[in-house]
Structures are given as C-alpha cells and as structure tokens.
Amino acid sequence: MKKFFLLLFILFFVTGCVRTKYSNINIIDSDGKIFLPILKFKEKNFEFGMNYKLSEIFKNNKIVFKDEYLDVSKLGENTMNVEYILNGNTHNEQITYNVVDTTKPLIYNSGVYTMYLNDEDDLVNRIICADNQDANPNCFIEGEYDLTTIGSYPLKYVAIDNQGNKNEAEFTLVVKKERPITNGNISNGTTYLENIIEKYKTNKTRIGIDVSKYQGDINWQDVKNAGIEFAMIRLGFGYGEVLKMDDKYLQNIKGALENNIDVGIYFYSYATTMEEIELQSNYVLENIKDYNITFPIVYDWENFKDWNEYGISLYDLRHQQEMFLKPFKEKGYQVLQYGSKNYLRNFWEPIKEDIWLAFYIREGQTLDFEKPIKMWQICNNGKVPGIDYDVDIDIYYK
C-alpha cells in the first residue's frame, strides 16, 4: 500500500509541478483548467535583433499567438510570457531561451574615397561603421596615409563590437590637389508625369507624388487634373526637443484633400532616443487628427552620413521606427518602411513593414529588388502640371 501511495505522489509531482528549461508545466487556461504546455523548441540560440515569428518557432497551425515575434532585444538568457489561443481557450506560458550576438559590425564601404590636400582628417567617420546591438563599436583604420601628399593609399577599415565580433574591409584613399568647383546647378534631367502614367498606370496601380516646402506653392487642382491620385505630404521634422512643421504642410494637406486627392504623411526625424520618438509621434498624431488620412504614415530617417556620431545601434534605429509607428497602427492607419535599396538591405533589415522603395530609374534600367514593395518612388526629377519645381513621383501597388 505504501508503494502505491508513493507512486501516486510521484505521478502527481511529475505531471503537476515539474518545470522544463523552456516552459512551465503547471498552466491554467482561461476556463481555469490545468493543461500541459505545448510551446517547446529544440535548444538553440537566437540572434539579437532578428525577426523570429512565434508561429514559425512553434509550428502548430491550431495556435493563434497574441504577439507575433519573439523578443530578442536583450543578450543572454531571457524569459517571455507567451499568450495564445488554442481550441477556443486562452493560454499563457513562460518560455526560456538564449539570445546571442554573433553578427559582425557593418562597414558601409564604397571601396574608394577621395580627399584633398590639407582636408580635415575625418576619414574614420566618412565610412559608416554600425553594429546590430553595439551603439559604439570600435572602428579604426590600419595603414599609413598623408593628407598633405598627393597619392593613392591602400588601407584597411576595422570594426570590432563589444562581443568581440570583428569585420575588416580594404579600401583605397585617393588624395588629390584641389577640390573641383561646381556651380550647384547640375541638371539631372526631367521625368514627365504623362510618361509615367503611360508606362505604369494600370488597374492595379495608382500614381502619386511626395511633397514638402521645396515644391513651393502647388496648384492642387492642376495636379489632380494631370492624373495624380495621391500625395505623401511632409508634416515636418524633429530633433532633440525641436518639433518643426513644414512651411507648406497645412496649405498642402488642405489643397490635396479639397481636390479629392488621397493623402499620406511622412515625418523627417533625426531622433536618437525614445524620448524624442514619443514627442515626434505625438506631434504627428496631433496634427493629422482633423484630416482624412487614407494613405500611409511614414517615419523618414535618412541622416546616415553622420551615423558614426549618433551613438545608436542598428537595432536602436529599427526599434525607434517601430515605436514611432506603433500608435498609428493601433489607430488603424497604414504604415510604410521607406528607404533606398542599399539602406534597406544594410540598415533596416530585418524589415517588418511594407516597403516604400526609393529607386530612381534611368534609361535602360528596370526595378530590381528582392522583396515585394507597396510603393515605388520612381524619380526625384518629376515634372507635374501645377508644380513649378522638381517633384518625386510615386507608384502605389493596390
């Protein structure tokens, strides 16, 4: 009899109280019933800052997860409460997993750099050095060069992050005598709206523009009559605690909507902190609430030339955008991820949002990008009736 009760005790202990490394055994669902955990995965490491969908980690098409992605924002051992629905019941399990960083820093290197006699020696910062989780990787140049002597210097750029991941890239510095003089009026040609409409307008596309104060005073009736169906309008820009509305924002949004042109919004940001992101996001929300915004909201961060001095990681950059866009998504607005091919590939990956691709097509070129896109900024030299200056022309895919 004693052996019988001992066996019952062992069975109760094993089925009711034991915890695995990856999840709790004693789980209570929304009906108050105890069930065994099912969120188990093979022991493995997850790379910092990448996108791991819970539905792909725990392959079970009967489960609906509340959160879409595994949280890999902190190095080391992590725990995460995962809420999901199975057979009509809501369950909550705690999983344990390890986050590592084995990714080399990014060296954004063109291969050849030109400087001129007696230039300031800022070569280290001319080459972008970024890391997925280290905001300030150790970046330096190996080799000798002399900015007081004309010549060609073979050099090596080295980047090491705080996890010891190292990357190297060879490049050539060319020192020339004097900087060429330009008049600042170099023409980049003209792309006519009617040609874009003829080539790209179908029942699956819409043709639009993106505008700011640099397009001056726009005759929106003429723009509408020319065939423009939507406009992405710059609301303004922000850095630190400064929030500045675009000089033509109110004029543009009223003019576009009065002429039945769909409107989306972009905001140019120099943010480096979450405090700035919150200020900027709230500012945009406040200044669109009185207008019918039917096209996407876009976070526009492009100041890569000063990257090395910003002190943020690639994860920081993506997370700031995510937090900027979050309240808009919660309110039902569409959002887009903006960027050129190279910046999307090197700085914004992994990408969670639909893409607005900046790729200015020239004669003989075709659109070549490995991911599906929602909107294509096809040129920055567009000529559109009603606008006196060059304007970006966009194609939106329904």
C-alpha positions in Angstrom: 0.0 0.0 0.0 2.9 2.4 0.8 4.4 1.7 -2.6 1.0 2.6 -4.2 0.7 6.0 -2.5 4.4 6.7 -3.2 3.7 6.0 -6.9 0.7 8.3 -6.9 2.8 11.1 -5.3 5.5 10.7 -7.9 2.9 10.9 -10.7 1.3 14.0 -9.3 4.6 15.7 -8.8 5.8 14.9 -12.4 2.5 16.0 -14.1 1.7 19.0 -11.9 4.8 20.7 -10.7 7.8 20.0 -12.8 9.2 22.8 -14.9 11.3 22.3 -18.0 14.0 24.7 -19.2 11.7 26.1 -21.8 8.2 26.3 -20.3 6.1 25.9 -17.3 4.2 22.6 -16.8 1.5 23.8 -14.5 -0.5 26.0 -16.8 -4.1 27.2 -16.2 -6.2 28.3 -19.2 -9.0 30.9 -19.4 -11.5 28.3 -18.1 -9.4 27.5 -15.0 -8.3 24.1 -16.3 -4.8 22.8 -15.9 -3.1 21.6 -19.1 0.3 20.5 -20.2 2.5 23.1 -22.0 3.0 22.7 -25.7 5.4 25.6 -26.5 8.6 23.6 -26.7 11.5 24.1 -29.1 14.9 22.5 -29.6 17.6 24.0 -27.5 19.1 26.7 -29.7 20.4 30.3 -29.6 18.5 33.2 -31.2 20.4 36.1 -32.8 20.0 39.5 -31.3 17.6 41.8 -33.1 16.4 39.4 -35.7 12.8 38.7 -36.6 11.6 35.3 -35.2 7.9 34.7 -35.7 6.4 32.6 -32.9 4.2 30.9 -35.4 7.4 29.6 -37.2 9.2 28.7 -34.0 6.3 26.7 -32.6 4.8 25.1 -35.7 1.2 24.4 -34.9 -1.5 25.8 -37.2 -4.1 25.5 -34.5 -2.4 28.1 -32.3 -3.1 31.9 -32.7 -0.4 34.0 -30.9 -1.2 37.4 -29.3 2.3 38.6 -30.1 3.9 37.9 -33.5 7.6 37.9 -32.7 10.0 36.5 -30.1 11.6 39.2 -28.0 15.3 39.2 -28.8 16.2 42.7 -27.6 18.4 41.6 -24.7 21.5 39.4 -24.7 21.7 36.3 -22.5 19.0 34.2 -21.0 15.6 35.6 -21.5 12.1 34.7 -20.3 8.9 35.7 -22.2 5.3 35.2 -21.4 3.6 33.9 -24.5 -0.2 34.3 -24.7 -2.1 32.3 -27.4 -5.5 30.8 -28.2 -5.9 27.1 -28.7 -9.3 25.3 -29.2 -11.1 28.5 -28.2 -9.2 28.8 -24.9 -6.6 31.4 -24.0 -3.3 30.1 -22.6 -0.3 31.8 -21.2 3.1 30.0 -21.0 6.5 31.3 -19.9 9.4 30.2 -22.2 13.1 30.5 -21.6 15.7 31.0 -24.3 19.1 32.4 -25.0 19.9 35.5 -27.1 23.4 35.8 -28.6 25.3 38.2 -30.9 27.5 36.6 -33.5 26.9 39.2 -36.2 29.9 41.2 -37.4 29.7 45.0 -37.4 28.6 46.6 -40.7 31.3 48.6 -42.7 29.5 50.6 -45.3 32.3 51.0 -47.7 32.4 52.2 -51.3 35.9 50.9 -51.9 37.5 54.2 -53.0 37.4 57.6 -51.1 38.7 60.9 -52.4 40.0 63.6 -50.2 42.0 66.8 -51.0 45.2 68.3 -49.8 45.0 69.5 -46.2 41.4 68.3 -45.7 40.4 67.7 -42.1 41.2 64.1 -41.2 37.7 62.7 -40.7 38.3 59.5 -42.8 37.1 57.2 -40.0 33.7 58.8 -39.9 33.4 59.2 -43.6 33.0 55.4 -43.7 29.9 54.2 -41.9 30.6 51.8 -39.1 27.5 50.3 -37.5 26.6 47.3 -35.3 23.4 45.4 -34.7 23.5 45.8 -30.9 26.6 47.9 -30.0 25.9 51.6 -30.3 29.6 52.5 -30.3 31.7 49.8 -31.9 35.5 50.3 -32.0 36.2 51.5 -35.6 39.7 52.4 -36.8 41.9 52.4 -39.9 45.0 50.3 -40.4 47.7 51.6 -42.8 49.5 54.9 -43.4 48.3 57.9 -45.3 49.2 61.6 -45.6 46.6 64.3 -46.4 49.5 66.7 -47.2 50.8 64.5 -50.0 49.0 63.7 -53.3 48.8 60.0 -53.9 46.9 56.7 -53.6 46.9 54.8 -50.3 45.7 51.2 -49.8 44.1 51.0 -46.4 42.0 48.7 -44.2 39.0 49.6 -42.1 38.5 47.6 -39.0 35.4 47.4 -36.8 35.0 45.4 -33.5 31.9 45.3 -31.4 31.6 44.7 -27.6 31.0 41.0 -28.1 34.3 40.6 -30.0 32.8 40.3 -33.4 35.2 41.7 -36.0 34.9 42.9 -39.5 37.5 44.2 -42.0 37.2 45.9 -45.3 40.0 47.1 -47.6 39.7 50.4 -49.5 41.8 53.0 -51.3 42.2 56.6 -50.3 43.0 58.9 -53.1 44.4 62.3 -52.1 44.1 65.0 -54.9 45.4 68.5 -55.2 42.2 70.6 -55.0 38.5 70.3 -54.8 36.7 70.8 -58.2 34.5 73.9 -58.4 30.8 73.4 -59.3 28.1 75.9 -59.9 25.5 73.9 -57.9 23.1 73.8 -60.9 23.8 70.3 -62.3 20.8 69.1 -64.1 19.5 65.5 -63.5 17.1 65.6 -66.5 13.3 65.5 -66.3 10.8 62.8 -65.9 7.4 63.8 -67.2 4.3 62.7 -65.4 2.5 61.8 -68.6 5.2 59.3 -69.5 5.0 57.7 -66.0 1.2 57.4 -66.4 1.5 55.9 -69.9 4.0 53.3 -68.8 3.0 52.3 -65.3 -0.7 53.2 -64.8 -2.9 50.1 -64.6 -6.0 48.9 -62.7 -3.5 47.6 -60.1 -1.6 50.9 -59.6 -2.1 54.4 -58.5 0.1 57.4 -59.4 1.1 60.0 -56.8 3.7 62.4 -55.6 5.5 63.2 -52.3 5.9 66.9 -51.5 7.3 69.4 -49.0 8.0 73.1 -48.8 10.6 72.6 -51.6 7.9 72.3 -54.2 6.6 75.8 -53.4 3.0 76.8 -53.8 1.2 74.0 -55.5 -1.9 74.3 -57.7 -3.7 71.2 -56.5 -6.5 71.4 -59.0 -4.0 71.3 -61.9 -2.2 68.4 -60.1 -5.5 66.5 -59.9 -6.4 67.2 -63.5 -3.0 65.9 -64.6 -3.8 62.4 -63.2 -2.2 62.5 -59.7 -4.3 60.2 -57.3 -2.5 60.5 -54.0 0.1 62.7 -52.2 2.6 61.9 -49.5 3.0 65.2 -47.6 5.8 66.1 -45.3 4.3 67.2 -42.0 7.6 68.4 -40.6 10.8 67.3 -38.9 12.2 66.9 -35.4 15.5 66.7 -33.5 16.0 66.8 -29.7 13.1 68.7 -28.3 12.6 70.7 -31.5 9.4 69.9 -33.5 9.1 72.0 -36.7 6.1 71.9 -39.0 6.8 72.0 -42.7 6.1 75.6 -44.0 3.7 74.2 -46.6 2.1 71.4 -44.7 -1.3 73.0 -43.9 -1.5 74.5 -47.3 -0.7 71.2 -49.0 -2.9 68.9 -47.0 -5.9 71.2 -47.4 -5.3 71.7 -51.1 -4.9 68.0 -51.7 -8.0 66.9 -49.8 -10.1 69.7 -51.3 -9.3 68.3 -54.7 -10.1 64.7 -53.7 -6.5 63.5 -53.7 -5.8 60.8 -51.1 -3.2 61.9 -48.5 -0.4 60.1 -46.6 2.1 61.7 -44.2 5.8 61.4 -43.7 7.9 63.0 -40.9 11.6 63.6 -41.2 13.3 62.5 -38.0 16.8 63.0 -36.5 15.8 61.1 -33.4 18.4 59.1 -31.3 16.3 58.5 -28.2 13.0 57.0 -27.3 12.0 60.3 -25.6 12.4 62.1 -29.0 10.4 59.3 -30.7 7.5 59.8 -28.3 7.5 63.5 -28.8 7.6 63.2 -32.5 4.9 60.5 -32.8 2.5 62.5 -30.6 3.2 65.6 -32.6 2.2 63.9 -35.8 -0.9 62.4 -34.2 -2.0 65.8 -33.0 -1.5 67.4 -36.4 -3.3 64.8 -38.5 -6.3 64.2 -36.3 -8.5 66.8 -38.1 -7.8 65.4 -41.6 -8.9 62.3 -43.5 -5.6 60.4 -43.9 -6.2 57.4 -46.2 -2.6 56.7 -47.3 0.3 55.5 -45.1 2.2 57.2 -42.3 6.0 57.1 -42.8 8.9 57.6 -40.4 11.7 59.1 -42.5 15.2 58.8 -41.0 18.0 59.4 -43.6 20.9 61.1 -41.8 23.3 58.2 -42.4 26.2 60.5 -43.3 26.5 61.3 -39.6 25.8 57.8 -38.4 29.2 57.3 -36.6 28.5 60.3 -34.4 24.9 59.4 -33.5 25.7 56.7 -31.0 22.9 54.3 -31.8 22.8 50.7 -33.0 21.0 49.2 -36.0 18.6 47.7 -33.6 18.0 51.1 -32.0 17.3 52.6 -35.4 14.7 49.9 -36.2 13.2 49.9 -32.7 12.8 53.7 -32.8 10.8 53.4 -36.1 8.7 50.6 -34.6 7.8 52.7 -31.6 7.1 55.8 -33.7 4.7 53.9 -35.9 3.0 51.8 -33.1 0.3 54.3 -32.1 -0.6 54.9 -35.8 -1.0 51.2 -36.4 -3.1 50.9 -33.2 -5.4 53.6 -34.6 -5.8 51.8 -37.9 -3.5 53.9 -40.1 -1.4 52.2 -42.8 2.3 52.5 -42.3 5.3 52.0 -44.6 9.1 51.5 -44.3 10.9 54.0 -46.5 14.4 53.6 -47.9 16.7 53.1 -50.9 17.8 49.6 -51.9 21.2 49.8 -50.2 19.9 51.3 -47.0 17.0 48.9 -46.8 19.4 46.0 -47.2 22.2 47.2 -44.9 20.5 49.3 -42.2 16.8 48.4 -41.9 16.9 44.6 -42.1 15.1 42.7 -40.8 12.1 44.7 -42.1 8.6 44.2 -40.6 6.6 46.7 -42.6 5.5 47.1 -46.2 8.2 48.9 -48.2 8.3 52.3 -49.9 11.3 51.9 -52.1 13.3 54.9 -53.4 14.9 53.8 -56.6 15.3 56.4 -59.4 15.1 54.6 -62.6 17.2 55.7 -65.5 17.2 54.9 -69.2 17.7 51.1 -69.7 17.2 50.2 -66.0 14.5 48.0 -64.6 13.2 47.7 -61.0 15.5 45.1 -59.3 14.7 44.4 -55.6 14.5 41.1 -53.9 11.4 42.0 -51.7 7.9 42.9 -52.7 7.2 46.6 -52.4 4.0 48.5 -51.8 5.1 51.9 -53.2 7.9 52.9 -55.5 9.5 56.4 -55.5 10.5 56.2 -59.2 12.2 59.6 -59.6 13.1 62.8 -57.9 13.1 65.0 -61.1 9.4 64.7 -61.9 7.6 67.4 -63.9 3.9 67.7 -62.9 1.4 70.3 -64.0 0.6 72.7 -61.1 4.1 72.3 -59.6 6.9 74.7 -60.6 9.8 72.7 -59.2 11.1 69.1 -59.5 8.9 66.6 -57.5 9.2 63.0 -56.6 6.7 60.7 -58.4 5.5 57.5 -56.8 3.6 54.4 -57.9 1.4 52.7 -55.3 0.5 49.0 -55.8 -3.0 48.2 -54.8 
